[in-house]
Amino acid sequence: MRITNFSTLVLAATLLLGACSKNNDEDAQPDMVVPADPGPQAPSASDRVYTSDQSSNTVSVHDPNTNRLLGVIRLGKGRPQFLSPLYDRETNVHGMGVSPDGKTLGVIATLTNAVVFIDLATNAIKNTVYVDRNPHEGFFTPDGKQFWVTVRGADYVTVIDVEKMQAVKNIKTAPGPGMVVFRPDGKVAFVDHSFTAELDVVDVKTREVIARVPVVSKFSPNLAVTADGQQVWLTHKDVGKVTVVNAQTYAVEGVIDTGPGTNHVNLAGPGGGTRFSGAAAGDFAYVTVGGENAVKVYTRQRQLVATIPVGPNPHGVWPNGDGSKVYVGLEYGDALVSIDTKTNTKLSETPSGQDPNAIIYVVKAGGGSPGTGNLEAFVPVAPVNLRLVPVGTQPVPGVGGVAVIRPVEDVDELILALKRLAPNTNYTLYLSDNKTALVAPEPVIAFKTDAEGAVEVNAYYQIRLRLAGRFAVVVLGDKNPAGAVTLTQP
């Protein structure tokens, strides 16, 4: 017979309670010490603009004072390297977040599940932390001690301890978290989603979702929080809208119809500017609308005040330190654009890395000493944009689409992005000597639309050499030369 005395039971219970208490202490977070609002910061010679370039797999480094590309930080070879086994380096360089002190940049590569930390004084890679399937965007907490990254291929946000350089926690969210930013007081984080029509509000101290805000669509790629902690603006790319949420009560204040391909949003205007952890100040919201090749400007009361033509498929947008300018990356133009927020006019366009997605302006980068070491020279080549429209019509935003062709490594990359075709239907992109009928046709890529009649596909081969005197046409059917010409160049 096994005999257990009372003192043994008491000891076991004490140890168990102690273990539970220790685990709870480890999960509990102390109150965050957040930096003071720096207010508007005038442009300086040490300011830098960074773009994450998804096709060249680089981070472009721009001097906004001279509108010059200083070079690129190479994180991997250009596409289509992902068609072969990858044993090192990164691909699909996409999201970015900067530390509050401006010294470290976190860069996210979606296909290799990597978060790369870069020292902005030396442009050298400090460390790389690998997370789960398809991370998308991330940001440092206001105290700079953690980097939170959304894992879009799963249903959580991963917390990285910046000192340890390791993942320490997964915070459960709805499926497909897209981006995370922090209210400037450091008490809550906001997470939008790519597969779920809700905005999650996360208590930073307990690391738990405390509110789920229903929104108008399941695909929200981007969000921004106002520096006064009063509003969150989030985009809906699939339906061309922006939702504005009260950042204190979590009530929806309104929804704006912004236009097809609505992508990123940020705040700016005189007296405003970038702050920290995804916050920005300003009386106006700047929204990139890819389907209209424009940036739209709204008051914080959601009134449209300007539409600014900028170039092919604007994607990321970020203000400078005092809100007097915003910078925009042209995803299909491989360029960086600056906008004067007083006149809401385009000021400059500077060649950049290929397929710029996220963009961030860093005041006094590298702690005020941004070097040029570890930068690789990069010679941009402007991509070719072929607009495709229904036969016999003129271009209308959100109808038809575009074929973008750029040289990447030793081949050409074709990105075909189309909307409002027949759903779940086979088509083929051809080159033809005639734009309304197939003459000497050469098939480029066959594809099938989704349930909404949209498609975005890539192809890689030497296509630019074949463009002279030829037209891009989309024909109904899977490599069927007898099919009807559906889309053509205007």
MILOTOR-987033 format. One record per residue (C-alpha): x, y, z; chain; residue number from 1. Coordinates in pm, whole numbers, plus 50000, padded with zeros to 5 digits. Example, Ala and Ser with C-alpha at 12.3 -4.5 7.8 and 13.67 -1.06 7.14 Angstrom:
<atoms>
<<51230 49550 50780> "A" 1>,
<<51367 49894 50714> "A" 2>,
</atoms>
This chain:
<atoms>
<<50000 50000 50000> "A" 1>,
<<50128 50350 49908> "A" 2>,
<<50095 50600 50193> "A" 3>,
<<50103 50977 50132> "A" 4>,
<<50112 51192 50441> "A" 5>,
<<49953 51535 50481> "A" 6>,
<<50281 51726 50476> "A" 7>,
<<50368 51575 50138> "A" 8>,
<<50034 51690 49994> "A" 9>,
<<50086 52039 50131> "A" 10>,
<<50434 52055 49976> "A" 11>,
<<50304 51937 49639> "A" 12>,
<<50022 52190 49644> "A" 13>,
<<50263 52467 49737> "A" 14>,
<<50495 52378 49450> "A" 15>,
<<50203 52365 49205> "A" 16>,
<<50071 52702 49316> "A" 17>,
<<50420 52844 49289> "A" 18>,
<<50458 52710 48937> "A" 19>,
<<50119 52855 48835> "A" 20>,
<<50210 53190 48990> "A" 21>,
<<50541 53188 48805> "A" 22>,
<<50372 53116 48471> "A" 23>,
<<50118 53393 48530> "A" 24>,
<<50396 53634 48619> "A" 25>,
<<50578 53542 48299> "A" 26>,
<<50265 53604 48087> "A" 27>,
<<50176 53931 48259> "A" 28>,
<<50336 54240 48106> "A" 29>,
<<50439 54548 48305> "A" 30>,
<<50293 54885 48216> "A" 31>,
<<50465 55011 47905> "A" 32>,
<<50678 55324 47921> "A" 33>,
<<50603 55510 47599> "A" 34>,
<<50803 55796 47453> "A" 35>,
<<50664 56148 47454> "A" 36>,
<<50505 56277 47136> "A" 37>,
<<50797 56443 46954> "A" 38>,
<<50562 56679 46772> "A" 39>,
<<50637 56801 46420> "A" 40>,
<<50999 56745 46324> "A" 41>,
<<51149 56955 46049> "A" 42>,
<<51329 56774 45766> "A" 43>,
<<51697 56705 45830> "A" 44>,
<<51990 56574 45629> "A" 45>,
<<51975 56245 45819> "A" 46>,
<<51614 56165 45725> "A" 47>,
<<51564 55864 45498> "A" 48>,
<<51279 55699 45306> "A" 49>,
<<51278 55319 45275> "A" 50>,
<<51074 55106 45038> "A" 51>,
<<51035 54728 45049> "A" 52>,
<<51077 54597 44695> "A" 53>,
<<50897 54270 44638> "A" 54>,
<<51038 54178 44296> "A" 55>,
<<51403 54278 44342> "A" 56>,
<<51392 54161 44708> "A" 57>,
<<51565 54474 44826> "A" 58>,
<<51506 54765 45059> "A" 59>,
<<51562 55089 44870> "A" 60>,
<<51723 55374 45063> "A" 61>,
<<51629 55725 44950> "A" 62>,
<<51755 56066 45057> "A" 63>,
<<51438 56282 45064> "A" 64>,
<<51642 56603 45073> "A" 65>,
<<51798 56538 44734> "A" 66>,
<<51532 56302 44591> "A" 67>,
<<51807 56050 44522> "A" 68>,
<<51824 55673 44546> "A" 69>,
<<52135 55608 44756> "A" 70>,
<<52134 55234 44695> "A" 71>,
<<51960 54919 44808> "A" 72>,
<<51998 54673 45095> "A" 73>,
<<51982 54334 44928> "A" 74>,
<<51792 54066 45118> "A" 75>,
<<51771 53813 44834> "A" 76>,
<<51799 53763 44460> "A" 77>,
<<51531 53906 44234> "A" 78>,
<<51238 53698 44128> "A" 79>,
<<51181 53429 44008> "A" 80>,
<<51420 53274 44260> "A" 81>,
<<51119 53134 44448> "A" 82>,
<<51075 52879 44166> "A" 83>,
<<51385 52698 44294> "A" 84>,
<<51477 52572 44642> "A" 85>,
<<51587 52856 44870> "A" 86>,
<<51865 52767 45108> "A" 87>,
<<51948 53117 45228> "A" 88>,
<<51841 53480 45199> "A" 89>,
<<51484 53603 45161> "A" 90>,
<<51215 53652 44901> "A" 91>,
<<50896 53856 44864> "A" 92>,
<<51027 54148 45070> "A" 93>,
<<50705 54320 45169> "A" 94>,
<<50628 54477 45510> "A" 95>,
<<50830 54716 45729> "A" 96>,
<<50826 54876 46072> "A" 97>,
<<51081 55105 46236> "A" 98>,
<<51181 55130 46602> "A" 99>,
<<51074 55444 46792> "A" 100>,
<<51436 55563 46812> "A" 101>,
<<51478 55529 46434> "A" 102>,
<<51777 55297 46470> "A" 103>,
<<51636 54960 46360> "A" 104>,
<<51417 54860 46068> "A" 105>,
<<51215 54539 46078> "A" 106>,
<<51155 54399 45727> "A" 107>,
<<50919 54112 45651> "A" 108>,
<<50971 53861 45369> "A" 109>,
<<50642 53681 45314> "A" 110>,
<<50756 53372 45124> "A" 111>,
<<51048 53283 45348> "A" 112>,
<<50855 53365 45669> "A" 113>,
<<51130 53599 45783> "A" 114>,
<<51157 53915 45990> "A" 115>,
<<51492 54078 45911> "A" 116>,
<<51627 54343 46149> "A" 117>,
<<51852 54606 45990> "A" 118>,
<<52080 54855 46165> "A" 119>,
<<52000 55188 45997> "A" 120>,
<<52335 55342 46092> "A" 121>,
<<52528 55077 45898> "A" 122>,
<<52255 54926 45674> "A" 123>,
<<52376 54586 45797> "A" 124>,
<<52152 54295 45889> "A" 125>,
<<52155 54253 46267> "A" 126>,
<<51952 53934 46289> "A" 127>,
<<51674 53735 46127> "A" 128>,
<<51386 53571 46310> "A" 129>,
<<51173 53311 46131> "A" 130>,
<<50805 53284 46211> "A" 131>,
<<50507 53089 46077> "A" 132>,
<<50343 53085 45735> "A" 133>,
<<50330 53409 45534> "A" 134>,
<<50391 53698 45774> "A" 135>,
<<50273 54025 45623> "A" 136>,
<<50330 54343 45826> "A" 137>,
<<50475 54431 46165> "A" 138>,
<<50571 54711 46401> "A" 139>,
<<50773 54781 46711> "A" 140>,
<<50587 54845 47034> "A" 141>,
<<50604 55209 47154> "A" 142>,
<<50876 55118 47406> "A" 143>,
<<51080 54951 47129> "A" 144>,
<<51124 54626 47322> "A" 145>,
<<50906 54402 47105> "A" 146>,
<<50825 54359 46738> "A" 147>,
<<50475 54233 46664> "A" 148>,
<<50422 54068 46325> "A" 149>,
<<50097 53949 46170> "A" 150>,
<<50109 53590 46046> "A" 151>,
<<49862 53608 45761> "A" 152>,
<<49880 53237 45681> "A" 153>,
<<49759 53158 46033> "A" 154>,
<<49543 53323 46298> "A" 155>,
<<49777 53503 46529> "A" 156>,
<<50024 53785 46581> "A" 157>,
<<50374 53672 46678> "A" 158>,
<<50558 53874 46942> "A" 159>,
<<50936 53895 46898> "A" 160>,
<<51156 53993 47191> "A" 161>,
<<51397 54240 47032> "A" 162>,
<<51674 54187 47288> "A" 163>,
<<51659 53807 47267> "A" 164>,
<<51580 53811 46896> "A" 165>,
<<51332 53528 46930> "A" 166>,
<<50957 53476 46913> "A" 167>,
<<50811 53462 47263> "A" 168>,
<<50435 53464 47216> "A" 169>,
<<50156 53408 46964> "A" 170>,
<<49847 53623 47020> "A" 171>,
<<49532 53457 46887> "A" 172>,
<<49330 53666 46640> "A" 173>,
<<49077 53603 46367> "A" 174>,
<<49213 53414 46062> "A" 175>,
<<49450 53601 45832> "A" 176>,
<<49578 53898 46035> "A" 177>,
<<49711 54158 45793> "A" 178>,
<<49874 54443 45983> "A" 179>,
<<49926 54562 46340> "A" 180>,
<<49973 54917 46474> "A" 181>,
<<49970 55055 46826> "A" 182>,
<<49771 55333 46984> "A" 183>,
<<50032 55585 47097> "A" 184>,
<<49956 55529 47466> "A" 185>,
<<50083 55171 47426> "A" 186>,
<<49772 55019 47584> "A" 187>,
<<49610 54860 47278> "A" 188>,
<<49707 54734 46934> "A" 189>,
<<49484 54720 46629> "A" 190>,
<<49491 54424 46389> "A" 191>,
<<49309 54410 46056> "A" 192>,
<<49266 54096 45846> "A" 193>,
<<49289 53951 45497> "A" 194>,
<<49031 53673 45537> "A" 195>,
<<48799 53801 45811> "A" 196>,
<<48575 54108 45808> "A" 197>,
<<48677 54244 46145> "A" 198>,
<<48922 54470 46323> "A" 199>,
<<49066 54314 46638> "A" 200>,
<<49161 54526 46937> "A" 201>,
<<49435 54368 47148> "A" 202>,
<<49515 54459 47508> "A" 203>,
<<49894 54497 47499> "A" 204>,
<<49939 54410 47866> "A" 205>,
<<49730 54089 47869> "A" 206>,
<<49797 54011 47500> "A" 207>,
<<49433 53919 47445> "A" 208>,
<<49170 54042 47200> "A" 209>,
<<48928 54264 47394> "A" 210>,
<<48707 54381 47106> "A" 211>,
<<48614 54259 46759> "A" 212>,
<<48484 54533 46532> "A" 213>,
<<48284 54418 46225> "A" 214>,
<<48395 54591 45903> "A" 215>,
<<48268 54601 45544> "A" 216>,
<<48494 54340 45384> "A" 217>,
<<48725 54052 45464> "A" 218>,
<<49034 54195 45290> "A" 219>,
<<49203 54483 45470> "A" 220>,
<<49575 54510 45386> "A" 221>,
<<49661 54828 45575> "A" 222>,
<<49570 55053 45867> "A" 223>,
<<49695 55365 46043> "A" 224>,
<<49624 55516 46384> "A" 225>,
<<49611 55889 46452> "A" 226>,
<<49876 56031 46684> "A" 227>,
<<49609 56172 46916> "A" 228>,
<<49486 55815 46971> "A" 229>,
<<49134 55896 46852> "A" 230>,
<<49093 55718 46518> "A" 231>,
<<49199 55411 46323> "A" 232>,
<<49173 55419 45942> "A" 233>,
<<49177 55085 45757> "A" 234>,
<<49157 55009 45387> "A" 235>,
<<48953 54745 45202> "A" 236>,
<<49128 54666 44875> "A" 237>,
<<48869 54419 44747> "A" 238>,
<<48575 54662 44761> "A" 239>,
<<48752 54999 44729> "A" 240>,
<<48658 55142 45067> "A" 241>,
<<48807 55282 45387> "A" 242>,
<<48660 55233 45734> "A" 243>,
<<48719 55485 46012> "A" 244>,
<<48695 55349 46369> "A" 245>,
<<48697 55539 46697> "A" 246>,
<<49020 55425 46865> "A" 247>,
<<48877 55478 47215> "A" 248>,
<<48523 55335 47192> "A" 249>,
<<48589 55101 46895> "A" 250>,
<<48271 55219 46724> "A" 251>,
<<48270 55259 46345> "A" 252>,
<<48251 55630 46265> "A" 253>,
<<48195 55583 45892> "A" 254>,
<<48287 55415 45566> "A" 255>,
<<48422 55594 45257> "A" 256>,
<<48393 55478 44896> "A" 257>,
<<48749 55550 44786> "A" 258>,
<<48788 55359 44459> "A" 259>,
<<48914 55033 44306> "A" 260>,
<<49240 54897 44438> "A" 261>,
<<49237 55108 44756> "A" 262>,
<<49557 55000 44925> "A" 263>,
<<49732 55202 45199> "A" 264>,
<<49638 55500 45416> "A" 265>,
<<49826 55745 45637> "A" 266>,
<<49783 56081 45810> "A" 267>,
<<49960 56405 45721> "A" 268>,
<<49923 56778 45677> "A" 269>,
<<50098 57088 45813> "A" 270>,
<<50187 57038 46178> "A" 271>,
<<50147 56664 46150> "A" 272>,
<<50387 56395 46041> "A" 273>,
<<50516 56049 46129> "A" 274>,
<<50536 55954 46497> "A" 275>,
<<50605 55596 46622> "A" 276>,
<<50463 55241 46614> "A" 277>,
<<50241 55307 46314> "A" 278>,
<<50094 55639 46431> "A" 279>,
<<50096 55966 46238> "A" 280>,
<<49958 56314 46298> "A" 281>,
<<49772 56544 46065> "A" 282>,
<<49429 56675 45973> "A" 283>,
<<49414 56478 45648> "A" 284>,
<<49419 56114 45544> "A" 285>,
<<49607 56019 45227> "A" 286>,
<<49477 55703 45057> "A" 287>,
<<49648 55524 44768> "A" 288>,
<<49397 55409 44506> "A" 289>,
<<49578 55174 44269> "A" 290>,
<<49294 55133 44021> "A" 291>,
<<49291 55508 43957> "A" 292>,
<<49669 55566 43974> "A" 293>,
<<49594 55836 44229> "A" 294>,
<<49617 55940 44592> "A" 295>,
<<49295 56072 44744> "A" 296>,
<<49295 56316 45033> "A" 297>,
<<49023 56324 45300> "A" 298>,
<<48958 56531 45608> "A" 299>,
<<48936 56337 45932> "A" 300>,
<<48561 56391 45899> "A" 301>,
<<48581 56179 45580> "A" 302>,
<<48529 56457 45325> "A" 303>,
<<48720 56430 44994> "A" 304>,
<<48935 56739 44933> "A" 305>,
<<49174 56634 44656> "A" 306>,
<<49260 56363 44404> "A" 307>,
<<49626 56360 44304> "A" 308>,
<<49744 56168 43994> "A" 309>,
<<50075 56005 44084> "A" 310>,
<<50154 55715 43847> "A" 311>,
<<50111 55339 43803> "A" 312>,
<<49946 55163 44099> "A" 313>,
<<50040 55364 44409> "A" 314>,
<<50085 55131 44707> "A" 315>,
<<50258 55248 45028> "A" 316>,
<<50224 55601 45168> "A" 317>,
<<50404 55772 45458> "A" 318>,
<<50446 56132 45581> "A" 319>,
<<50769 56308 45663> "A" 320>,
<<50844 56441 46011> "A" 321>,
<<50634 56758 46000> "A" 322>,
<<50357 56642 45766> "A" 323>,
<<50453 56887 45493> "A" 324>,
<<50512 56602 45247> "A" 325>,
<<50396 56248 45194> "A" 326>,
<<50587 55985 45001> "A" 327>,
<<50425 55720 44783> "A" 328>,
<<50565 55404 44628> "A" 329>,
<<50452 55320 44273> "A" 330>,
<<50416 54942 44267> "A" 331>,
<<50390 54925 43887> "A" 332>,
<<50617 55225 43825> "A" 333>,
<<50916 55120 44037> "A" 334>,
<<50947 55473 44171> "A" 335>,
<<50908 55692 44478> "A" 336>,
<<50682 55998 44454> "A" 337>,
<<50667 56300 44687> "A" 338>,
<<50356 56514 44741> "A" 339>,
<<50330 56865 44886> "A" 340>,
<<50050 56850 45145> "A" 341>,
<<49984 57227 45132> "A" 342>,
<<49900 57226 44762> "A" 343>,
<<49827 56851 44727> "A" 344>,
<<50039 56832 44415> "A" 345>,
<<50302 56584 44303> "A" 346>,
<<50651 56725 44351> "A" 347>,
<<50897 56458 44240> "A" 348>,
<<50940 56106 44111> "A" 349>,
<<51257 55908 44182> "A" 350>,
<<51342 55562 44042> "A" 351>,
<<51349 55291 44307> "A" 352>,
<<51377 54917 44356> "A" 353>,
<<51139 54687 44173> "A" 354>,
<<50778 54648 44288> "A" 355>,
<<50785 54879 44593> "A" 356>,
<<50516 54781 44842> "A" 357>,
<<50551 54917 45195> "A" 358>,
<<50715 55254 45251> "A" 359>,
<<50836 55429 45564> "A" 360>,
<<50988 55770 45637> "A" 361>,
<<51240 55769 45920> "A" 362>,
<<51331 56093 46095> "A" 363>,
<<51702 56104 46183> "A" 364>,
<<51758 55749 46064> "A" 365>,
<<52019 55547 46248> "A" 366>,
<<51992 55780 46545> "A" 367>,
<<52090 56074 46324> "A" 368>,
<<52384 55903 46157> "A" 369>,
<<52260 55702 45858> "A" 370>,
<<52557 55565 45672> "A" 371>,
<<52594 55452 45314> "A" 372>,
<<52785 55135 45398> "A" 373>,
<<52646 54799 45289> "A" 374>,
<<52439 54964 45017> "A" 375>,
<<52442 54804 44674> "A" 376>,
<<52426 55019 44364> "A" 377>,
<<52104 54970 44173> "A" 378>,
<<52025 55087 43821> "A" 379>,
<<51646 55104 43782> "A" 380>,
<<51478 55024 43451> "A" 381>,
<<51129 55165 43410> "A" 382>,
<<50870 54888 43371> "A" 383>,
<<50631 54870 43077> "A" 384>,
<<50263 54916 43165> "A" 385>,
<<50010 54789 42910> "A" 386>,
<<49654 54900 42989> "A" 387>,
<<49390 54644 42891> "A" 388>,
<<49026 54739 42838> "A" 389>,
<<48715 54575 42689> "A" 390>,
<<48723 54590 42308> "A" 391>,
<<48591 54920 42174> "A" 392>,
<<48598 55106 42508> "A" 393>,
<<48814 55363 42680> "A" 394>,
<<48989 55298 43015> "A" 395>,
<<48761 55301 43320> "A" 396>,
<<48904 55249 43671> "A" 397>,
<<48836 54900 43802> "A" 398>,
<<48746 54756 43459> "A" 399>,
<<48996 54541 43270> "A" 400>,
<<49341 54596 43414> "A" 401>,
<<49708 54603 43330> "A" 402>,
<<50002 54391 43220> "A" 403>,
<<50325 54508 43385> "A" 404>,
<<50658 54393 43238> "A" 405>,
<<50994 54453 43406> "A" 406>,
<<51339 54292 43375> "A" 407>,
<<51430 54088 43684> "A" 408>,
<<51767 53916 43698> "A" 409>,
<<51805 53750 43356> "A" 410>,
<<51438 53726 43257> "A" 411>,
<<51131 53948 43235> "A" 412>,
<<50858 53946 43494> "A" 413>,
<<50501 53983 43373> "A" 414>,
<<50232 54072 43627> "A" 415>,
<<49881 54045 43487> "A" 416>,
<<49613 54202 43708> "A" 417>,
<<49257 54206 43575> "A" 418>,
<<48905 54264 43710> "A" 419>,
<<48543 54233 43596> "A" 420>,
<<48587 53938 43364> "A" 421>,
<<48349 53641 43374> "A" 422>,
<<48386 53454 43703> "A" 423>,
<<48557 53113 43714> "A" 424>,
<<48640 53132 43343> "A" 425>,
<<48949 53040 43140> "A" 426>,
<<49128 53306 42937> "A" 427>,
<<49465 53342 42761> "A" 428>,
<<49688 53645 42722> "A" 429>,
<<49833 53661 42369> "A" 430>,
<<50064 53887 42173> "A" 431>,
<<49909 53970 41837> "A" 432>,
<<49983 54183 41530> "A" 433>,
<<49627 54318 41555> "A" 434>,
<<49456 54444 41870> "A" 435>,
<<49102 54339 41784> "A" 436>,
<<49173 53999 41624> "A" 437>,
<<49445 53739 41667> "A" 438>,
<<49704 53775 41392> "A" 439>,
<<50026 53573 41426> "A" 440>,
<<49927 53496 41784> "A" 441>,
<<50180 53404 42052> "A" 442>,
<<50032 53275 42379> "A" 443>,
<<50190 53430 42688> "A" 444>,
<<49996 53285 42981> "A" 445>,
<<49669 53099 43033> "A" 446>,
<<49472 53170 43350> "A" 447>,
<<49138 53126 43522> "A" 448>,
<<48949 53402 43701> "A" 449>,
<<48821 53370 44055> "A" 450>,
<<48459 53375 44173> "A" 451>,
<<48454 53756 44135> "A" 452>,
<<48600 53760 43782> "A" 453>,
<<48943 53880 43894> "A" 454>,
<<49294 53744 43853> "A" 455>,
<<49652 53835 43936> "A" 456>,
<<49918 53604 43791> "A" 457>,
<<50289 53618 43709> "A" 458>,
<<50489 53482 43418> "A" 459>,
<<50865 53481 43357> "A" 460>,
<<51039 53472 43019> "A" 461>,
<<51193 53705 42758> "A" 462>,
<<50882 53901 42665> "A" 463>,
<<51007 54258 42613> "A" 464>,
<<51197 54149 42302> "A" 465>,
<<50866 54041 42149> "A" 466>,
<<50668 54360 42211> "A" 467>,
<<50773 54570 41911> "A" 468>,
<<50476 54615 41678> "A" 469>,
<<50264 54375 41883> "A" 470>,
<<49956 54415 42101> "A" 471>,
<<49857 54243 42422> "A" 472>,
<<49511 54089 42399> "A" 473>,
<<49308 53867 42630> "A" 474>,
<<49112 53593 42456> "A" 475>,
<<48835 53374 42594> "A" 476>,
<<48940 53012 42644> "A" 477>,
<<49244 52811 42741> "A" 478>,
<<49496 52875 42459> "A" 479>,
<<49215 52883 42204> "A" 480>,
<<49311 53109 41908> "A" 481>,
<<48950 53096 41788> "A" 482>,
<<48824 53248 42112> "A" 483>,
<<48670 53594 42128> "A" 484>,
<<48902 53887 42199> "A" 485>,
<<48780 54018 42534> "A" 486>,
<<49041 54275 42641> "A" 487>,
<<49285 54475 42434> "A" 488>,
<<49506 54782 42446> "A" 489>,
<<49312 55106 42392> "A" 490>,
</atoms>
